[in-house]
Amino acid sequence: MIRKQHIPGLGLAAIVAIVAFVVESVVKNLTPVVVSPLVVSVVIGALLANFGVIPESFNDGLRFAARSLLRLGIVLLGLQLSFTQVQEIGTPGLVLVFVVVAITFFGTQWMGKRLGLSHGLSLLVATGFSICGASAIAAMRPVSDADDDEMAYAIALVTICGTLAIFLLPATGDLIGFTGAQFGSWVGASVHDVAQTVATAASGDQQAQNAAIIVKLTRVILLAPLVAGVSFARRRKLASSRAAGENATAIATKLPPLVPVFVVGFLVAISLNSFIEIPQTVLSDIKWIEKSLLASALVGLGAGVNLRKLRKIGARPLALGLVSWLLIATLSAVGVALLY
């Protein structure tokens, strides 16, 4: 629900999104270069935040945009897709997702242990990089032994690496020769946050964008079994160490939903578009609303990139984040090359 304190930040997000669409139009008219308004939005948001020109009173609205507008935009994205398209991704896409998520999740935790980092921080970084960035970290936090600072570190890492992916993956994909569903599947399997996935895939064609979202949302759904598994393991650990029953109960009551609500909404939207014939004019209007919401959300996401905070993280957590990012990007690229 939008509250009074959200209005300044939402207003800024809307203004920047409008500017981003203007930039897209101007560049398109003057050059053959395609510039995504989503990329422009995240860049402007990051620049405004790091130059310190965003008042504190705007932060609530920007966070609301990055969270709630993002989720609504993703739900509307579902109306552009159907189960027929999911079938086109097929078994290779599912194999890619399961293998990449499993190796990244457990591999990142192993590397964190080798670097001497806490189990909680390693777990949150592994969850954020393997599933869906900040939202996955927030979902895993209640069932982990990580503290608030470690959660902030993990979110900073996935935000920075995911934002870099928006610019680096399209250029790298061109060098590798990935196009269409190949590029989209690589993006969907390797980029951390949903919004960052949308922005990265925006440089490709519609086939690439559809593949990226389908593969990415499949990863997001895996958040449910991961959180449930960690919760079960943590309860067993508490029981075996004879921890107080009150603590175990507190952990159980703080469990997040097994499947995020916006993922359910996304699947419902796909179902509607699969079984109900929606007029093309209506879908076009929805597409415009969806892009506007996502552009505004990316302003909030970009505003969360704080280079000064990143410097405070230290070398070892930063090394873990970079290695985890390289791991998932490389695994995904190899998987796409082998399976597609």
RAVEN-V91588 format. One record per residue. N is the residue number from 1. RES is the residue in one letter. D_CENTER is the distance of its C-alpha to the mean C-alpha in Angstrom with 2 decimals. Layout:
N;RES;D_CENTER
N;RES;D_CENTER
This chain:
1;M;21.94
2;I;22.45
3;R;24.86
4;K;27.14
5;Q;25.23
6;H;22.15
7;I;24.27
8;P;24.57
9;G;20.87
10;L;20.17
11;G;23.16
12;L;21.92
13;A;18.52
14;A;20.65
15;I;23.06
16;V;20.60
17;A;19.00
18;I;22.62
19;V;23.34
20;A;20.42
21;F;21.90
22;V;25.31
23;V;24.28
24;E;22.94
25;S;26.27
26;V;28.44
27;V;26.98
28;K;27.25
29;N;30.87
30;L;31.92
31;T;30.30
32;P;28.99
33;V;25.67
34;V;22.63
35;V;20.41
36;S;17.28
37;P;17.38
38;L;13.60
39;V;14.19
40;V;17.27
41;S;15.65
42;V;13.25
43;V;16.33
44;I;18.68
45;G;16.65
46;A;16.47
47;L;20.15
48;L;21.32
49;A;19.83
50;N;21.21
51;F;24.54
52;G;24.87
53;V;25.72
54;I;23.48
55;P;25.67
56;E;24.66
57;S;25.31
58;F;22.41
59;N;19.72
60;D;19.69
61;G;19.15
62;L;16.37
63;R;14.48
64;F;15.38
65;A;14.10
66;A;10.60
67;R;10.59
68;S;13.21
69;L;13.42
70;L;9.80
71;R;10.56
72;L;13.94
73;G;12.91
74;I;10.88
75;V;14.07
76;L;16.22
77;L;14.48
78;G;15.95
79;L;19.34
80;Q;19.04
81;L;18.80
82;S;21.28
83;F;22.01
84;T;24.19
85;Q;21.27
86;V;19.63
87;Q;23.03
88;E;23.01
89;I;20.03
90;G;22.25
91;T;22.88
92;P;21.61
93;G;18.01
94;L;18.34
95;V;20.05
96;L;17.46
97;V;14.62
98;F;16.95
99;V;18.41
100;V;15.40
101;V;13.69
102;A;17.16
103;I;18.23
104;T;15.19
105;F;15.23
106;F;18.99
107;G;19.50
108;T;17.41
109;Q;19.43
110;W;22.57
111;M;21.96
112;G;21.33
113;K;24.66
114;R;26.39
115;L;25.32
116;G;26.82
117;L;23.73
118;S;23.69
119;H;22.47
120;G;20.29
121;L;18.43
122;S;18.16
123;L;16.85
124;L;14.05
125;V;13.04
126;A;13.44
127;T;11.29
128;G;8.30
129;F;8.82
130;S;9.91
131;I;7.70
132;C;4.21
133;G;4.74
134;A;7.03
135;S;7.45
136;A;8.45
137;I;10.56
138;A;12.14
139;A;12.97
140;M;14.53
141;R;16.40
142;P;19.27
143;V;20.25
144;S;20.17
145;D;22.82
146;A;20.60
147;D;21.73
148;D;20.16
149;D;20.46
150;E;18.69
151;M;15.72
152;A;15.78
153;Y;16.14
154;A;13.15
155;I;10.87
156;A;12.76
157;L;12.32
158;V;8.57
159;T;8.70
160;I;11.68
161;C;10.90
162;G;7.67
163;T;9.95
164;L;12.76
165;A;11.21
166;I;11.35
167;F;15.05
168;L;16.00
169;L;14.74
170;P;16.69
171;A;19.76
172;T;19.55
173;G;19.12
174;D;22.28
175;L;24.12
176;I;23.35
177;G;24.27
178;F;21.22
179;T;21.48
180;G;20.44
181;A;18.94
182;Q;19.06
183;F;16.85
184;G;14.37
185;S;14.43
186;W;13.99
187;V;10.89
188;G;9.43
189;A;10.78
190;S;9.88
191;V;6.81
192;H;4.42
193;D;1.03
194;V;3.04
195;A;5.29
196;Q;5.54
197;T;6.22
198;V;8.58
199;A;10.11
200;T;10.79
201;A;12.27
202;A;14.25
203;S;16.70
204;G;17.75
205;D;19.86
206;Q;19.20
207;Q;19.42
208;A;16.67
209;Q;14.35
210;N;15.38
211;A;15.01
212;A;11.45
213;I;10.41
214;I;12.86
215;V;11.95
216;K;8.19
217;L;9.42
218;T;12.07
219;R;9.98
220;V;8.59
221;I;12.31
222;L;13.26
223;L;12.02
224;A;15.34
225;P;17.74
226;L;16.23
227;V;16.65
228;A;19.99
229;G;21.12
230;V;20.51
231;S;22.21
232;F;25.11
233;A;25.55
234;R;25.56
235;R;28.11
236;R;30.25
237;K;30.16
238;L;31.24
239;A;33.94
240;S;35.25
241;S;35.55
242;R;37.27
243;A;34.82
244;A;35.79
245;G;35.05
246;E;33.84
247;N;30.92
248;A;29.92
249;T;30.24
250;A;28.11
251;I;25.25
252;A;25.75
253;T;25.75
254;K;22.48
255;L;20.49
256;P;17.43
257;P;17.52
258;L;17.23
259;V;15.07
260;P;12.88
261;V;14.95
262;F;12.59
263;V;12.24
264;V;16.03
265;G;16.38
266;F;14.52
267;L;16.94
268;V;19.82
269;A;19.23
270;I;19.35
271;S;22.47
272;L;24.08
273;N;23.67
274;S;24.98
275;F;28.07
276;I;28.88
277;E;29.84
278;I;28.14
279;P;30.01
280;Q;28.44
281;T;29.20
282;V;27.22
283;L;24.19
284;S;24.58
285;D;24.66
286;I;21.59
287;K;19.76
288;W;20.90
289;I;19.79
290;E;16.31
291;K;16.00
292;S;17.57
293;L;15.21
294;L;12.07
295;A;14.14
296;S;15.11
297;A;11.69
298;L;10.85
299;V;14.17
300;G;13.20
301;L;10.07
302;G;12.59
303;A;15.17
304;G;13.40
305;V;14.04
306;N;17.46
307;L;19.32
308;R;22.10
309;K;20.06
310;L;18.58
311;R;22.23
312;K;23.08
313;I;20.79
314;G;23.38
315;A;23.67
316;R;23.01
317;P;19.54
318;L;18.59
319;A;20.20
320;L;18.31
321;G;14.90
322;L;16.28
323;V;17.92
324;S;14.98
325;W;13.02
326;L;16.28
327;L;16.73
328;I;13.67
329;A;14.18
330;T;17.88
331;L;17.77
332;S;15.70
333;A;18.09
334;V;21.08
335;G;20.02
336;V;19.61
337;A;22.94
338;L;24.66
339;L;23.48
340;Y;23.39
